[in-house]
Amino acid sequence: MVKDDRLRVPIDDPYLHALGLALFCFASLEWNAVYVAQRIGANGHNRSASPDYLKRAKGRTAGDIGKDLVKYAQGITDAAIREQVIAAADTFKLLVERRNALMHANPATAPNGDQRLFRNSDQWTIEAVSDLADDFTNCSLQLN
């Protein structure tokens, strides 16, 4: 094992940038979901929500956080807020699945010779990864 062995992987910088940005955008989204669950519990919008969700969220998967957020949102007493949070929570749950499809994709050589990630024979192109990062950001903004 030699320092910088990772640099032997023949992959282009624009693709790595798109992947890294998507990862960062999802992390922001996930923590916005946690903060919303915290606010629901701390503000008493749902009596069954935990007022210390930030502590409980550590170590939980994004899927678990999505389930909690949906459950907490369903108990919000203000109907207008409830509908907005439920819509964003449902979107978050779908985006967790899409993030998982990207993160658990298989590395392979694309027909043009580029190194790319594939899931079920579908290539994660720069455009597809960037679109997903935009979806992460849009949902994050809704939750925020």
C-alpha positions in Angstrom: 0.0 0.0 0.0 1.4 3.3 -1.0 0.2 6.8 -0.3 -1.9 8.3 -3.1 -2.8 4.8 -4.6 -6.3 6.3 -5.0 -4.9 8.5 -7.8 -4.3 5.4 -9.9 -8.0 5.2 -10.6 -8.5 6.7 -14.1 -11.4 9.0 -13.5 -12.0 12.5 -14.7 -12.3 15.5 -12.4 -15.7 16.7 -13.6 -17.2 13.4 -12.7 -15.6 13.4 -9.3 -16.8 17.0 -8.7 -20.4 16.0 -9.6 -20.2 13.0 -7.2 -18.7 15.0 -4.4 -21.2 17.8 -4.8 -24.1 15.3 -4.8 -22.7 13.8 -1.6 -22.5 17.2 0.1 -26.0 18.2 -1.1 -27.4 15.0 0.4 -25.6 15.5 3.7 -27.2 19.0 3.9 -30.6 17.6 3.1 -30.3 14.8 5.7 -29.4 17.2 8.4 -32.2 19.6 7.4 -34.5 16.6 7.9 -33.1 16.0 11.3 -33.5 19.7 12.3 -37.1 19.7 11.2 -37.8 16.6 13.3 -36.1 18.4 16.2 -38.2 21.5 15.7 -41.4 19.5 15.5 -40.6 17.9 18.9 -39.1 20.9 20.6 -41.9 23.3 19.5 -44.7 20.9 20.7 -46.2 20.7 17.2 -46.5 16.9 17.7 -46.7 15.6 21.2 -45.3 12.2 20.2 -42.2 13.8 18.6 -39.0 13.7 20.6 -37.9 17.1 21.9 -34.3 15.8 21.8 -34.3 14.4 18.3 -30.8 15.7 17.5 -29.4 13.3 20.1 -31.5 10.4 18.9 -30.6 10.9 15.3 -26.9 10.2 15.7 -26.2 6.7 14.3 -29.6 6.4 12.6 -29.8 5.8 8.9 -31.3 8.3 6.5 -34.1 5.8 5.9 -34.9 5.8 9.6 -34.8 9.6 9.7 -37.2 9.7 6.8 -39.7 7.4 8.6 -39.4 9.4 11.8 -40.0 12.7 9.9 -43.1 11.3 8.1 -44.4 10.1 11.5 -43.7 13.3 13.2 -45.2 15.4 10.4 -48.4 13.4 10.4 -49.0 14.6 14.0 -48.5 18.3 13.4 -51.7 20.0 14.5 -51.6 23.0 12.1 -53.0 21.5 8.8 -51.1 23.9 6.5 -47.7 23.2 8.1 -48.6 19.5 8.3 -49.2 19.2 4.5 -46.0 21.0 3.6 -43.9 18.9 5.9 -45.5 15.7 4.9 -44.8 16.5 1.2 -41.2 17.3 1.9 -40.8 14.2 4.1 -42.2 12.0 1.5 -39.8 13.5 -1.1 -36.9 13.0 1.4 -37.8 9.3 1.7 -37.7 8.9 -2.1 -34.4 10.8 -2.3 -32.9 8.5 0.3 -33.6 5.6 -2.1 -32.1 7.5 -5.1 -29.0 8.3 -3.0 -28.7 4.7 -2.1 -28.8 3.7 -5.8 -25.9 6.1 -6.4 -23.9 5.2 -3.4 -24.3 1.4 -4.0 -23.7 1.6 -7.7 -21.1 -0.5 -9.4 -17.9 1.1 -10.9 -17.4 0.1 -14.5 -16.1 1.3 -17.9 -18.6 3.2 -20.0 -18.9 2.5 -23.7 -16.7 5.6 -24.4 -14.0 4.3 -22.0 -14.8 6.6 -19.1 -14.9 5.2 -15.6 -18.5 5.6 -14.3 -20.9 4.2 -11.8 -23.8 2.0 -13.0 -26.9 0.7 -11.3 -29.0 -2.0 -13.0 -27.1 -1.3 -16.2 -28.0 2.4 -16.1 -25.1 4.8 -16.1 -24.8 7.5 -13.6 -23.7 10.3 -16.0 -22.6 13.7 -14.8 -26.0 15.1 -15.9 -27.8 12.4 -13.9 -25.7 13.0 -10.8 -26.1 16.7 -11.1 -29.9 16.4 -11.5 -30.0 14.3 -8.4 -27.9 16.9 -6.5 -30.4 19.5 -7.6 -33.3 17.3 -6.3 -31.4 17.0 -3.0 -31.0 20.7 -2.7 -34.7 21.5 -3.7 -36.0 19.2 -1.0 -33.5 20.6 1.5 -34.8 24.1 0.8 -38.4 22.9 1.3 -37.5 21.5 4.7 -35.5 24.5 5.7 
